[in-house]
Amino acid sequence: MDPLDLKLLAALQGDNRRSAAELGEAVGLSVSAASDRIRRLNASGAIVANRAVVDPRRAGLDLCAFVFIDLEPRADEVAFASALEPMAEVQEAHHVTGPHSWLLKIRVRDTAALQTLLTTRIKTLPGVLRSETIVALGTAKETTELALEPLP
C-alpha cells in the first residue's frame, strides 16, 4: 500500500459517498486511476465494509456500557468469541491482557435491556465466571476512522 492508497483510504473514511472524481481530485489522481485504486483496495480486503454510521441515540440506543468478562482458565476463547458474533448489541469484543479476559462495548436502549443481555445471553455462555460493567455517562469522542499516515 503506497501513500496514495493511504490518502484514498483516509478520504473514504471521512465520507465514502464521495465520487471517484471527488476522491481523485482530493488525492491528485484521475477519475479512472482513483476508481482502479478503490476497486483494488476493496478486492484486497483493505476496505472491510461500506456502511452508514448511525447515531445510536437517534436509533433509541441511549446506553453505552463497557463490560469486562472473566473466563475460566480453561475456557474455549474461540467459542466465546463466536458466541458473541450474532449479538448485535455487542459492538466490540476485545481479548485483553490484565485481570480480565475480554472487554466488550455494548449499546442497548436502557439498563433493563443491559441487564437482560448480561443475565440471559452473556453470563450464561460456557466458561464465563463473572462480569464487571461500566456505564458511560457521556461520550466525548467516538470514531471508526483510523489515523492513516504513510509509512516511512
N, C-alpha and C positions, 0 to 999 in steps of 0.2 A: 504494500500500500504506500503510495507516494504522497507528497504534500498536497497535491491537487485532490486526491481522493479524500484526504482528511478534511480539506476545506469544503468539499461537497457534502460530506457526512455532517459537518458542523452546520452547514446551511440547511440541510434536510431536517436535522434535529430541531431547529428553530421553527420551521414550518414546512412540512412535507407536501403541502398542497401547491407549492410554487412550481411553475412550469419549467421545463428544461431550458427554455430561453432565459428565464429569470435566473435560474441557478447558474447557467453558463456565464451570463453576464457578471454575476456576483463573484465568480472564481476565475474569470478570464478564459473561458472556453467557448467554442462554437456550440450551437444547439445540438448538432449531431454528436460532437465529442462528449458533451455533458450527458446526453441520452445514453451513449455507449457505456460511459463510466458508471452511470447509475444502474444500468442493466447488469453490468459486471459485478457491482457491489451487492446487488440483490442475489445474483446467482452464486456468489462466493460465500454467502451467509454473513457478510459484514453487516448487512441490514437484516435484522431479525424479523421485523414486522412493520407494517404501516397501519396505524390506527389512530383514532381520536383520543385525546386526553380529556377525560370528563371531570368536571368539578364535582368532587364527592358530595359536598353539601347540597348542591342543586339536584343531585340524584337521591337525596334523602339519607346519605350515609354520613351522619354527623359525628360518629365516634371513631376515633383512630386510637388503636391500642398496640403496644409492643408487648409481646409475651415471650418470656424465657421458658423453655421447656427442658426439663431434666429427664434423660432416658436412663434406663437400667444399663449397667456396664456392658452387658452382652446383647443389648437390643439391636435389632436389624435397622440400621440407619437408612439403608436404601428403601426398605419397606415403609418406614416412617415418612420419608420424603415423597414417595409415590402416593401414599395415602392423603397427603396434603394437596396434591396436584388438582383434584376435582373441586376443592373447596374455594369457590370464587372469593369468599370473604378474606382468605389469606392472600394478601398481595405479594408478600415476600417471605421467603423462608431461607435462613442462613444457618449453616452448620458452623458453630463458633468455637473458639478456644475459651478457656477460663472455667468458671464453676458450673456453667450451664452447657447443654448440648446444642440447643437450637435457639435462634431468635426469629420470631415471626412478627410481621407487620400485618395488622388486621383492620379492616374497615367494615363497620356494621351500622345499623340505624341507631341503636341505643344500648344502654347497659344490659337490658333484658336479652337482647339479641346476642350480645357478647357472652353473657352467662350461658345461654343455650348452646352456642357454638362450642364453648370450652367444655361444658359438662357432658354434652351428648355426642360430640364428634371428635374433639381433640384429646381430651383426657382419657377417653375410652380406647384410644389406639394402643395396640400392643407395645409394651416397653415403657410407656410414659409413667414416670414416678411422681412428678409434681410440676407445677407451673407457677410463674410469678408474672403478674400483669401490671403494666404501667400504662395508664391512660393519658393521652396527650391532651392538655388543656387548650393548646393553640399550636399553630404551625407557622413558623417564621419563614421557612423555605422548604420547598419540596419540588424536585425536578426529576425528569428521566434523562436529561441531557448529560452527556459525558464531556469532560474537559479534553477536547481533542486538539493536540498540538503535534506538529511534525516532529518525528524522531531525529535526533542529531546525526 
